[in-house]
Amino acid sequence: MFEPLYDHLFSFLKSIDFEDNSPSDFERVFARKDMDIILAFSMLDDASTTRKVRSADLLSTETRLVHHGIIAANSLTDLLRKKFAEEEAR
């Protein structure tokens, strides 16, 4: 079963035109200025991006992306899986 990592999530966000405006490894911030969207992730407990994405972060991200019409409902994990497979194929 595919379990998305923060690396997968952050790579995906960059691929859909989010800019990484993170002030540090412990405070990750991604913005899409053309749509006035900011996604922030607290990594204070563990700055590693090679760990599994928290369920709350997945849900929050998916909710915001769906609300702004960027992705379809219930598709974020599938999109992350596809992005990961593409990157692994390279």
N, C-alpha and C positions, 0 to 999 in steps of 0.2 A: 504494500500500500504506500502510495506517495504521501510524504509528509513534508510540506513546504518549509524551507529554511528562510531566514531573513535575507540571505544572499539571493534567493529566488525572487522574493518579493521586491527587494530593492532594484534588482536587475529588470524586472518586469515594469516597475514604475518608470524607470529611465527609458524603457523601450516605448512607452506611451507618452513621451514628452514631459515627464516630470523632471525637474532639476533637483539635484541633491544640494540642499542648502544647509547641511548639517553643521552645527557649530562644533560638534565633537563626536567621538565614537559612542558616547553615552546618551546623546540627544540627537536622534536622527530626524531630519526634517526634509520633506520633499514637497515641492511647490509646482503648480501649473498655473502660471500667471494669467494666461489667456482665458482661463475659466475660473480664476480666483479660488483655487483649491489649495489647501495646505494640509498635508498629512504628517503628523508628528508621532514618533515612537520613542518611548522612554526605554533606555537600555541600561539604566542605573544598576540593576541587579547583575547584569552580565552583558558586556559590550560585544560579545562574540556574535557575528552574523552567520556562523555555521551551525546555529542551533535552531530548533523547530520554532516556527512563528506561533506566538500565543494565540489561542482561539479568539480572544477579545480583539487583538490586532487584525486578524483576518476578517472578522465580522465587521469591525469598524471601517476598514479599508473597502471591503466589498460594498457596504452600505453607501459610502460616499461616492464610489465610482458608479454604482447603479443610479443613485440619485441624480448625478450629473450626466447620465446617458452614455457613459464611456464603455460600460460592459453590461451584459445581461445579468439578471438576477441569478444567483446560485452558480455562477460560472468562474469565479476567481480561482479556485483550486485547480480546475481544469486548465485554465489559461496559464497558471504557474507551472503545471505539469508539462504542458506543451512547450513553454519557453525553456524549461530545464532540459527537455529532450533535444530541442534544437541546439542548445549550447553544448550539450554532451556530444552531439554528432559532429561538431567542428573539431 
